[in-house]
Amino acid sequence: MDSLQVAVAVIQDREGRVLLSRRAPSSHQGGLWEFPGGKLDPGETLAQALRREIREELGISVEHHSPLIRIRHDYPDRSVLLDVQRIDAYSGEPEGLEGQPLVWVKPTDMGDYPMPAADRPIVSALRLPDRLLITGNDPLDTSGFTRRMQVALAAGVNLVQLRAPGLGERRYRRLAALLLPYCRQHGARLLLNASAEVVDDLGADGVHLNRHRLMALRQRPLGPERWVSAACHNLEELRRAEAVADFALISPVLPTVSHPGRMPLGWQGFARLADAARIPVYALGGMRPEMVGEARRHGGQGIAAIGALWPGRL
């Protein structure tokens, strides 16, 4: 089977829309929409290939880029490694120099544009933030819990996992229903540590799977319009997450107070799993807000955290 390394560019305008181009009908995956880019020539570095391909395809000069995600995907006739770079600065105006149609699309609207299967995790990475808040303790103190959630949302958190393992289903439902309007008000998405049925009943934005629920699943628990995240600690769990989830939380990266006896992966261990992943991954365990860049340099989407993002008592 052929194996190709491909330099892929994510180019956004000032409105946050992303540039897509349409593949020629006669090409591999012809007629589908894709992110611009192309394969590395022998002896080329990623940066060289990226600049060359974007200049040849679009007539613009890439001035600065940063990693977004790396995706490995096996098609029936070939294997590809997509090395996806976010174009932070460029000069010129994009044109379809090879006759390819171009379109600017909001990340939330990309479902309307048929794309190769290998590109789908890129869409997830574009739609996901670089910080994921996992709620902290004291869910029985509803008023205090709600105030801390409001403070976190006002500070810019827009992806929340409601973690309240000590609550029974009835109390958990009640708390989730209370918090959901605050998330809607701030444009944040709320994932529940609950069954898919509870997510559907409440109209929440998705579900988070712990390792036990993850390994018991054989298919995705929710439709594509909702998010599915999964807790992963090794490659076996990560492979299962790729089959049923949109993204994963890999832990523990660093030592944590909550799990003092568990051996951390370290940044290198996290990087090995992130490099093998076919979906976006967050670093979890001992994270602090200033570690977002470190997580991204090691192949992650960003960080997931409780203490670092959840306000203390107010």
C-alpha positions, 0 to 999 in steps of 0.5 A, spaced: 500 500 500 502 506 498 504 511 504 504 519 503 505 524 507 501 530 506 502 538 508 495 541 509 494 548 510 488 551 515 487 558 512 482 562 516 479 569 514 478 575 519 471 572 520 474 565 522 471 562 516 476 556 513 478 556 506 476 549 502 478 547 495 474 542 491 478 536 488 478 535 481 473 529 479 479 525 476 483 525 482 483 521 488 477 522 492 475 526 486 469 532 487 470 532 495 472 538 498 478 539 502 483 543 506 489 546 501 496 542 501 499 536 498 504 531 498 512 532 500 517 531 495 523 527 496 528 531 500 523 536 502 521 538 509 514 540 512 515 547 512 518 547 505 512 543 502 507 547 505 510 553 502 511 550 495 504 547 495 500 553 497 504 558 493 502 553 487 495 552 489 493 559 491 498 564 489 499 566 496 506 566 501 505 563 507 509 567 512 508 563 519 504 557 521 503 552 527 501 545 528 494 543 529 493 536 528 497 530 525 492 525 522 494 518 520 488 514 515 488 508 511 484 508 505 483 501 501 488 503 496 493 508 500 495 510 507 496 518 508 499 522 514 496 529 514 501 534 517 496 539 519 498 546 520 494 553 522 496 558 517 497 564 522 500 569 517 500 570 509 501 575 504 496 575 498 489 573 496 488 566 495 486 564 488 484 557 485 490 557 480 489 550 478 482 551 476 479 548 483 473 552 486 474 555 492 469 557 498 470 560 505 466 556 510 465 557 518 467 551 521 460 549 524 458 549 517 463 544 514 458 538 515 454 541 508 461 540 504 462 532 503 470 531 505 475 525 505 474 521 511 481 523 513 479 530 513 474 529 518 478 530 525 481 536 522 474 539 522 473 537 530 480 540 531 477 547 528 471 546 532 474 545 539 477 550 544 484 549 547 481 549 554 476 544 557 473 545 564 472 539 568 467 541 574 470 541 581 467 538 587 461 540 592 455 539 587 451 538 593 452 546 594 448 548 588 448 555 589 456 555 590 457 550 584 452 555 579 456 561 581 463 558 580 460 555 573 458 562 571 465 565 573 468 560 569 464 561 563 465 569 564 472 568 564 471 565 557 471 557 558 466 554 552 467 547 553 465 544 560 464 537 562 460 536 568 463 531 573 459 529 579 460 522 581 457 522 587 450 524 585 445 519 583 442 520 576 436 524 579 440 529 582 445 529 576 439 531 571 437 536 576 444 539 576 445 539 569 438 542 567 440 548 572 447 549 568 445 548 561 441 555 560 448 558 563 452 555 558 447 557 552 447 564 554 455 564 554 455 560 547 459 554 551 457 547 550 456 542 556 458 534 556 455 530 561 458 524 564 451 520 563 448 516 559 446 518 552 439 517 554 440 523 559 444 527 554 438 526 549 432 528 554 436 534 557 438 537 550 445 537 552 451 538 547 454 531 548 457 525 553 463 524 556 465 516 557 470 514 562 474 508 561 469 503 563 463 505 559 468 506 553 471 499 553 464 496 553 461 500 547 462 497 540 458 503 536 458 511 537 452 512 542 450 519 539 449 522 533 454 526 529 450 533 531 453 532 538 460 531 541 462 524 544 469 525 548 473 519 552 478 518 557 484 514 555 490 512 558 493 507 553 493 506 546 488 500 547 483 505 549 485 510 544 484 506 539 477 504 541 475 512 542 477 513 535 471 508 533 466 511 537 468 518 539 470 525 537 476 527 541 479 524 547 482 526 554 489 523 555 491 522 562 495 523 567 500 527 563 503 530 570 502 528 577 496 529 580 493 530 587 487 526 586 491 520 583 497 520 587 499 513 586 498 513 578 505 513 574 504 519 570 505 519 562 510 525 562 510 530 556 514 524 552 509 519 553 503 524 552 506 526 545 507 518 543 499 517 544 498 524 541 502 522 535 498 515 534 491 518 535 487 519 529 482 524 533 484 530 537 486 529 544 487 533 550 492 533 556 489 531 562 493 531 569 497 536 573 495 541 567 495 549 568 493 554 563 500 556 561 501 549 559 496 550 553 502 551 548 506 545 551 500 541 550 500 543 543 507 543 542 507 535 543 501 534 539 495 536 543 489 540 542 490 543 548 489 542 556 483 539 560 483 541 567 479 541 574 483 545 579 486 550 574 480 552 570 474 551 576 474 557 580 475 556 588 470 558 593 467 565 592 
